[in-house]
Amino acid sequence: MTHPHNERAVNPLPPVVVALFLVMAGLELAFNLAERGLIGDRSAVGWRIEAWERFGFSDKVFEWMITTGQWPVEHLIRFFGYVFVHANFTHGLFAMVILLAMGKIVAESLGAWKFVVIYFSTAAVGALAYGLVFDDPRILIGAYPPAYGLIGGFTYFMWAKLGALGAPQILAFRLIGMLLVIQFLFALLFGGDNSWVAELAGFATGFVITVLLVPGGWSRFLELMRRN
């Protein structure tokens, strides 16, 4: 039996989540220090913009690849690399907060490699949706599509739990509903962009992949659907 005084007040974060967080935080710190002239030479102030151009998902580049049938690695990496660069510190901060909160739940529930599958699959599908739905010259950046993918995984866990308890399963979608409402209000007040389609695709993909990766998840999903 564990002695109460030996129990940890806060459970440690899964290493894979910490690793992703440190990469994002390290890049954001470097960009911010460079913009303030604290590191690098004079050209360092443009590091963030260079990262956007090199790793941001571009619909123009995507259309070029489809048209020419050429898929160079330097452009394919954009489907995943865009999640590591953000518009500014605040933009990155909120994405990292969601990563820590939702990533802990998903990684602890499914394990490290399944967490990685969900995170980067939702990133790729989010970028693909952005490129297919809109003809937008603005590049897609930021870790929000995979962050919403993690929310999709969390939503499945809640959906299954509520179903097992006989409670209304629609309640599992409160978090994503609240986030979409907040995003809509911000778009009305301050203007928005088309990144919402990538985030919504990330959420849906995260939900579906979690169903497939949870042991017995698909059969449990069908059983709960039959009950309803």
KEKE-3310 file (N, C-alpha, C; in steps of 0.2 Angstrom, whole numbers, plus 5000, padded with zeros to 4 digits):
npx = (5004:5003:5010:5002:5010:5020:5014:5013:5009:5006:5004:5016:5020:5018:5033:5033:5024:5030:5042:5037:5032:5043:5051:5042:5041:5055:5058:5049:5054:5067:5063:5057:5068:5077:5069:5070:5083:5092:5098:5108:5112:5109:5100:5093:5081:5072:5069:5057:5048:5055:5054:5040:5039:5046:5042:5028:5011:5007:4995:4997:5009:5004:4995:5003:5011:5001:4997:5009:5013:5024:5032:5041:5052:5055:5044:5033:5036:5030:5017:5017:5027:5022:5016:5025:5028:5023:5012:5014:5020:5009:5000:5006:5007:4994:4992:5001:4997:4985:4991:4998:4988:4977:4986:4992:4981:4977:4989:4992:4981:4982:4995:5012:5016:5004:4999:5007:5004:4991:4993:5001:4995:4982:4987:4992:4980:4972:4980:4978:4964:4963:4970:4962:4949:4949:4955:4967:4978:4985:4997:4996:4999:5004:5000:4987:4977:4982:4981:4967:4964:4969:4959:4948:4951:4950:4937:4931:4934:4926:4914:4912:4913:4901:4892:4893:4888:4875:4872:4868:4876:4879:4884:4898:4903:4904:4915:4922:4912:4911:4923:4922:4912:4918:4929:4922:4916:4927:4932:4921:4923:4937:4941:4944:4952:4954:4958:4950:4944:4954:4956:4944:4944:4955:4950:4939:4946:4954:4945:4940:4952:4955:4945:4948:4961:4959:4959:4947:4939:4932:4922:4915:4911:4902:4892:4888:4882:4872:4864:4859)
npy = (4994:5011:5024:5039:5050:5048:5049:5057:5074:5080:5072:5066:5072:5063:5058:5059:5069:5080:5081:5085:5098:5104:5106:5115:5126:5129:5133:5144:5152:5155:5162:5173:5179:5182:5191:5202:5205:5199:5187:5180:5187:5202:5197:5188:5193:5190:5176:5170:5173:5167:5153:5152:5152:5141:5130:5132:5127:5128:5132:5135:5129:5116:5114:5116:5104:5094:5097:5096:5083:5081:5077:5083:5080:5092:5099:5090:5089:5100:5097:5092:5100:5113:5114:5117:5130:5147:5161:5171:5174:5173:5166:5154:5150:5146:5135:5126:5125:5118:5106:5101:5099:5091:5082:5075:5067:5059:5053:5045:5037:5030:5027:5030:5029:5028:5040:5049:5044:5049:5063:5067:5062:5069:5082:5081:5078:5089:5099:5094:5096:5109:5113:5107:5112:5126:5140:5147:5160:5162:5155:5140:5139:5134:5124:5120:5112:5098:5099:5101:5088:5080:5085:5079:5065:5065:5068:5057:5048:5053:5052:5038:5035:5042:5035:5022:5025:5028:5041:5056:5057:5067:5077:5075:5083:5096:5103:5105:5111:5123:5129:5131:5141:5151:5154:5158:5170:5178:5179:5187:5198:5202:5198:5184:5169:5155:5144:5137:5126:5117:5114:5109:5098:5091:5088:5079:5069:5065:5060:5049:5041:5038:5030:5019:5015:5012:4998:4986:4997:5000:4990:4993:5006:5003:4996:5005:5014:5007:5006:5019)
npz = (5000:4996:5004:5010:5011:5002:4990:4974:4971:4959:4944:4933:4917:4902:4893:4879:4877:4884:4876:4864:4868:4872:4861:4853:4862:4863:4850:4850:4860:4854:4843:4848:4856:4845:4838:4847:4846:4854:4852:4838:4822:4812:4803:4810:4815:4806:4807:4811:4800:4790:4794:4793:4779:4775:4782:4783:4779:4762:4751:4738:4735:4737:4727:4716:4717:4715:4702:4694:4698:4706:4721:4731:4746:4753:4752:4756:4769:4774:4778:4790:4797:4799:4811:4820:4820:4824:4824:4833:4850:4859:4851:4849:4863:4868:4860:4865:4878:4876:4871:4882:4891:4884:4878:4888:4893:4882:4879:4891:4891:4879:4876:4870:4856:4850:4853:4846:4833:4832:4834:4823:4812:4812:4810:4797:4790:4793:4786:4773:4772:4772:4761:4751:4752:4752:4742:4746:4748:4760:4771:4781:4798:4814:4829:4830:4823:4825:4839:4841:4836:4847:4856:4850:4852:4866:4867:4862:4873:4883:4877:4876:4890:4895:4888:4893:4906:4904:4902:4893:4878:4870:4878:4878:4868:4872:4875:4862:4856:4864:4861:4847:4847:4854:4845:4834:4839:4841:4828:4823:4830:4828:4816:4805:4799:4787:4794:4802:4796:4795:4808:4812:4804:4810:4823:4820:4814:4824:4833:4826:4823:4836:4840:4832:4837:4851:4861:4857:4853:4841:4841:4853:4850:4840:4847:4857:4848:4843:4854:4855)
capx = (5000:5007:5010:5000:5015:5024:5011:5014:5003:5004:5006:5021:5017:5021:5039:5032:5021:5035:5047:5034:5031:5050:5053:5039:5043:5062:5058:5046:5059:5072:5061:5056:5074:5079:5065:5072:5090:5096:5103:5109:5114:5104:5095:5089:5074:5067:5069:5050:5046:5059:5051:5034:5040:5050:5038:5021:5008:5005:4990:5000:5013:5000:4992:5009:5013:4996:4998:5016:5014:5030:5031:5048:5052:5055:5037:5029:5037:5025:5011:5019:5031:5018:5013:5030:5029:5017:5012:5018:5020:5002:4997:5010:5006:4988:4992:5005:4993:4981:4995:4999:4982:4974:4991:4992:4975:4978:4995:4992:4976:4984:5002:5016:5016:4997:4998:5011:5000:4985:4995:5004:4989:4978:4991:4992:4973:4970:4983:4975:4958:4964:4972:4957:4943:4950:4960:4969:4985:4989:5000:4993:5004:5002:4998:4980:4974:4983:4978:4960:4964:4969:4952:4944:4953:4947:4930:4929:4934:4921:4908:4911:4911:4894:4887:4893:4885:4869:4871:4867:4883:4880:4888:4905:4905:4903:4922:4923:4907:4913:4929:4920:4908:4923:4932:4917:4915:4934:4932:4917:4926:4944:4943:4947:4954:4951:4961:4945:4943:4960:4955:4938:4946:4959:4945:4935:4951:4957:4940:4939:4958:4955:4940:4952:4967:4958:4958:4940:4936:4927:4916:4912:4908:4896:4888:4885:4878:4866:4860:4856)
capy = (5000:5017:5029:5045:5056:5047:5050:5063:5079:5081:5066:5068:5072:5058:5060:5061:5076:5084:5082:5090:5104:5108:5108:5121:5131:5131:5137:5150:5156:5157:5167:5179:5182:5185:5197:5207:5206:5196:5182:5180:5193:5206:5193:5184:5196:5187:5169:5167:5173:5161:5147:5151:5151:5135:5125:5133:5123:5132:5129:5136:5124:5110:5114:5114:5097:5090:5099:5093:5076:5080:5078:5083:5080:5098:5102:5086:5090:5105:5094:5091:5105:5119:5114:5119:5138:5151:5168:5175:5171:5171:5160:5147:5148:5143:5128:5122:5123:5112:5100:5098:5096:5085:5077:5070:5062:5054:5048:5041:5032:5025:5026:5035:5029:5030:5048:5051:5043:5054:5070:5069:5061:5075:5087:5080:5078:5096:5103:5092:5099:5117:5114:5105:5116:5133:5142:5153:5161:5163:5149:5138:5138:5133:5117:5120:5106:5092:5101:5099:5081:5078:5086:5074:5059:5066:5068:5050:5045:5056:5050:5031:5035:5044:5030:5017:5027:5029:5048:5059:5057:5074:5081:5074:5088:5102:5107:5107:5116:5130:5132:5134:5147:5156:5155:5162:5177:5181:5180:5192:5204:5204:5195:5177:5166:5149:5139:5133:5120:5112:5112:5104:5091:5088:5086:5073:5064:5063:5056:5043:5037:5036:5024:5013:5013:5010:4991:4985:5003:5000:4986:4997:5011:5001:4994:5011:5017:5003:5008:5025)
capz = (5000:4995:5010:5008:5011:4996:4983:4970:4971:4952:4940:4928:4910:4898:4890:4872:4877:4886:4871:4859:4871:4873:4854:4852:4867:4862:4844:4851:4863:4850:4838:4852:4857:4839:4837:4851:4845:4859:4849:4831:4819:4810:4799:4815:4816:4801:4808:4811:4794:4786:4796:4789:4772:4774:4785:4783:4773:4757:4746:4731:4734:4736:4720:4711:4718:4712:4695:4691:4700:4709:4728:4735:4753:4756:4752:4759:4776:4776:4780:4798:4800:4800:4818:4825:4819:4825:4821:4838:4856:4861:4846:4851:4870:4868:4857:4869:4884:4874:4870:4888:4894:4881:4877:4894:4894:4877:4879:4896:4889:4873:4875:4867:4849:4847:4853:4840:4827:4832:4833:4816:4807:4812:4807:4790:4787:4794:4781:4767:4771:4771:4754:4746:4753:4751:4738:4751:4747:4766:4773:4787:4803:4821:4831:4832:4820:4830:4846:4840:4836:4854:4859:4847:4856:4873:4866:4862:4879:4887:4874:4878:4897:4896:4885:4898:4912:4902:4902:4887:4875:4867:4883:4877:4863:4875:4874:4856:4855:4867:4857:4841:4848:4855:4839:4830:4842:4840:4821:4822:4833:4826:4809:4806:4793:4785:4797:4806:4793:4797:4815:4812:4801:4815:4828:4817:4813:4831:4836:4822:4824:4843:4840:4829:4841:4858:4861:4857:4852:4836:4843:4858:4847:4837:4852:4859:4843:4842:4860:4853)
cpx = (5004:5005:5007:5005:5020:5021:5012:5008:5001:5007:5011:5018:5021:5027:5037:5029:5026:5040:5044:5034:5038:5052:5049:5041:5050:5062:5055:5051:5065:5070:5060:5063:5077:5076:5067:5079:5094:5100:5103:5111:5108:5098:5091:5082:5069:5067:5062:5047:5049:5056:5044:5034:5042:5045:5030:5017:5005:5000:4993:5005:5010:4998:4997:5011:5007:4996:5004:5017:5021:5029:5038:5047:5052:5048:5032:5030:5032:5019:5011:5023:5028:5016:5018:5031:5022:5017:5015:5017:5014:4999:5000:5008:4999:4988:4996:5001:4988:4985:4996:4993:4979:4979:4992:4987:4976:4984:4995:4986:4978:4991:5006:5015:5009:4996:5002:5007:4994:4987:4997:4999:4984:4981:4990:4985:4971:4973:4979:4968:4958:4966:4966:4951:4943:4956:4963:4976:4989:4991:4996:4999:5001:5000:4991:4976:4975:4981:4971:4959:4964:4962:4947:4945:4949:4940:4927:4929:4928:4914:4907:4910:4904:4890:4887:4889:4877:4867:4871:4874:4884:4884:4895:4907:4904:4910:4923:4918:4908:4918:4927:4916:4913:4927:4928:4916:4922:4934:4927:4920:4933:4946:4946:4950:4951:4954:4956:4944:4948:4958:4949:4940:4950:4955:4942:4940:4953:4951:4940:4946:4958:4951:4944:4957:4965:4956:4950:4936:4930:4921:4912:4908:4901:4890:4884:4880:4871:4861:4856:4851)
cpy = (5006:5022:5036:5050:5054:5048:5057:5068:5080:5075:5069:5068:5066:5061:5063:5068:5081:5086:5087:5097:5108:5110:5115:5127:5134:5135:5144:5155:5159:5163:5174:5183:5185:5191:5203:5209:5204:5190:5182:5186:5197:5202:5189:5186:5193:5179:5166:5167:5168:5155:5146:5149:5144:5129:5126:5129:5128:5129:5130:5131:5117:5109:5113:5107:5092:5091:5095:5086:5075:5082:5078:5083:5087:5101:5097:5087:5096:5103:5092:5097:5111:5120:5117:5127:5141:5158:5173:5171:5168:5165:5154:5145:5144:5136:5124:5120:5118:5106:5097:5095:5090:5080:5072:5065:5057:5050:5043:5035:5027:5023:5030:5035:5030:5037:5051:5050:5048:5061:5072:5067:5066:5081:5087:5081:5086:5100:5101:5095:5106:5118:5112:5109:5123:5134:5148:5154:5162:5156:5147:5136:5137:5126:5116:5114:5100:5093:5099:5092:5078:5079:5081:5067:5059:5066:5061:5047:5047:5053:5042:5031:5037:5038:5024:5018:5028:5036:5051:5060:5063:5078:5081:5080:5095:5106:5109:5112:5123:5133:5135:5140:5153:5159:5160:5169:5181:5183:5186:5199:5207:5201:5188:5175:5159:5143:5134:5126:5115:5110:5107:5098:5087:5085:5079:5068:5061:5058:5049:5038:5034:5030:5018:5011:5010:5002:4990:4991:5003:4996:4990:5003:5009:4999:5000:5015:5014:5005:5014:5025)
cpz = (5000:5001:5007:5007:5005:4989:4980:4970:4964:4948:4935:4921:4906:4894:4883:4872:4879:4880:4866:4861:4871:4866:4852:4856:4865:4855:4846:4855:4859:4845:4842:4854:4851:4837:4841:4851:4850:4857:4841:4829:4817:4807:4804:4816:4811:4801:4807:4804:4789:4787:4793:4782:4770:4776:4785:4777:4768:4752:4739:4730:4733:4729:4715:4711:4714:4704:4691:4693:4704:4717:4732:4742:4756:4756:4756:4767:4779:4780:4788:4801:4802:4808:4823:4825:4820:4824:4826:4845:4859:4857:4848:4858:4871:4865:4861:4875:4882:4873:4877:4892:4891:4879:4882:4895:4888:4877:4885:4895:4884:4873:4870:4859:4846:4848:4847:4834:4826:4830:4826:4811:4806:4809:4800:4787:4788:4788:4774:4766:4770:4764:4749:4747:4751:4746:4741:4750:4754:4768:4780:4792:4810:4823:4833:4829:4824:4837:4846:4839:4842:4857:4856:4851:4863:4873:4866:4869:4883:4884:4876:4885:4898:4894:4890:4904:4910:4902:4895:4884:4872:4871:4882:4872:4866:4874:4867:4854:4858:4863:4851:4842:4850:4849:4834:4832:4840:4832:4819:4824:4830:4819:4810:4799:4792:4789:4801:4803:4794:4804:4816:4810:4806:4820:4826:4816:4819:4834:4833:4824:4832:4844:4838:4834:4848:4857:4861:4855:4847:4838:4848:4855:4843:4842:4855:4854:4842:4848:4859:4847)
residu = (MET:THR:HIS:PRO:HIS:ASN:GLU:ARG:ALA:VAL:ASN:PRO:LEU:PRO:PRO:VAL:VAL:VAL:ALA:LEU:PHE:LEU:VAL:MET:ALA:GLY:LEU:GLU:LEU:ALA:PHE:ASN:LEU:ALA:GLU:ARG:GLY:LEU:ILE:GLY:ASP:ARG:SER:ALA:VAL:GLY:TRP:ARG:ILE:GLU:ALA:TRP:GLU:ARG:PHE:GLY:PHE:SER:ASP:LYS:VAL:PHE:GLU:TRP:MET:ILE:THR:THR:GLY:GLN:TRP:PRO:VAL:GLU:HIS:LEU:ILE:ARG:PHE:PHE:GLY:TYR:VAL:PHE:VAL:HIS:ALA:ASN:PHE:THR:HIS:GLY:LEU:PHE:ALA:MET:VAL:ILE:LEU:LEU:ALA:MET:GLY:LYS:ILE:VAL:ALA:GLU:SER:LEU:GLY:ALA:TRP:LYS:PHE:VAL:VAL:ILE:TYR:PHE:SER:THR:ALA:ALA:VAL:GLY:ALA:LEU:ALA:TYR:GLY:LEU:VAL:PHE:ASP:ASP:PRO:ARG:ILE:LEU:ILE:GLY:ALA:TYR:PRO:PRO:ALA:TYR:GLY:LEU:ILE:GLY:GLY:PHE:THR:TYR:PHE:MET:TRP:ALA:LYS:LEU:GLY:ALA:LEU:GLY:ALA:PRO:GLN:ILE:LEU:ALA:PHE:ARG:LEU:ILE:GLY:MET:LEU:LEU:VAL:ILE:GLN:PHE:LEU:PHE:ALA:LEU:LEU:PHE:GLY:GLY:ASP:ASN:SER:TRP:VAL:ALA:GLU:LEU:ALA:GLY:PHE:ALA:THR:GLY:PHE:VAL:ILE:THR:VAL:LEU:LEU:VAL:PRO:GLY:GLY:TRP:SER:ARG:PHE:LEU:GLU:LEU:MET:ARG:ARG:ASN)
# end
